[in-house]
Amino acid sequence: QVQLVESGGGLVQPGGSLRLSCEGSGTIFSINTMGWYRQTPGKQRELVAVITSDLTTKYADSVQGRFTISRDNAKDAVYLQMNSLKPEDTAVYYCRADLRVVAGSPRYDDYWGQGTQVTVSS
């Protein structure tokens, strides 16, 4: 069974840093775009950052210059380095990836991790 497993969330003070990790498990033939999203209670899930297979990145305006997304294709992994954290960054963070999991098929399917809580508070 293919799944994305996240780690690295927690409680941090304003101005601090955290690094989120997300690794795919199971048989994965290839990965297209990977990304991080976040959600707070009562709000829609929003894009934080994405990275394509050719390493093109895109960030939400609210995190530009503070967060960095990267990937390790050998580990089927995507990371989010979060610096200068603010209370408004508090949310559940989800990773997402377009995975090709069926041998011989060109189709990519959308997979999500289970979410990891990030709390920025003094």
N, C-alpha and C positions, 0 to 999 in steps of 0.2 A: 504494500500500500504506500503510495507516494504522499508525503506530507512535508510541510515547511515547519521547522521548529525554531522558535525565537528564544533569545536569552539576552540578559544585560540590563533589563529595566530595574527600577528601584527608586529610592528617595535621595534627592540631592539638593543642596542649598543653591539659591540663586547665584549665578555666576560660575557654577560648577560644570562638570563634564560627565557624560556617560557615553558608552559605546554599545550600541545594539547589534546583535548578530542574528542571522537567520540562515539556517542550513537546510537543504533539501535532503530527504531520506527516501530510500526506495530506488527503483530503476528509473533514471532520468536520462533520456537520450540527448536532449539539448535544451537550452534555456534562452528565451528571447529577452524581453524587457523584464527588469526586476525593479521593485520600488518599495517605499515605505509610506504608509498612510497613518492618520491618527484620528481619534474620535473622542469627544467628551460627551457627557450625558446630555441628551436633548438636542444634540447637533448632528449634522450629517458627517460621515467620514470624509476627511479631506486629504488631498495629496500633500505629502511632505517633500519627497524627492523620488526621482526615477532615474534609472541608468539603463541604456540600451545595450545590445550585444556588441556594438562598436564603441562602447564607453562614452557615448554622449549622455550628458546629465542635464537634468532640469530640476529646479528647486521652487518651492513656494516662496513668494516675496518675504514672508514673515521669518523664514529661516536662512535666506540667502546670506552667505558670508559667515554664518555660525555653524551650520551643519555641513557635513561632507558624506556623500554616498560613495561606496566602492563595492567591488565584487571580486570574487575569486572563483573562476569557472572550474578550476580543478576540484574545488570543494563544494560546488553547487551552492555557493553562499553569497549573501549580500550583507553589507554592514552600513551602519549609520553612526558616524562620529558626531556627537552633539556637544558643542562648546558654548560658553556664555549663556547657559540655560536661564530661562525666565519663568516665573510662575505661570504665565500663559502657555507655556509648552507642556504643562501638565495634561496628560491624556493617556489613553490606551493606544499603543503603537502596534500596527499590523504590518507584516511584510506581505508582499504579493509578487507572484512570478508567473510568467507565461511558459509553461513546461510542455515539452513533447515527450510523452510517456508511452506511446504506442509504437512498437517497432514497425518500420515500413510505412508509417503514416506521416504526412506533412503537417498534420493538425497540431496546433498549440492550444492547451487548455489553461484556464485561469485558476490558480491556486492561491489560497490565503493561509497565513499562519494563525495561531490561536490568540495572538495579542499578548503584549507585555505592558504592564503599567509603569509609567514614568510620572513621578511626582516631584515637582520643584517647589520647595517650601523651606522657610527658615524655622 
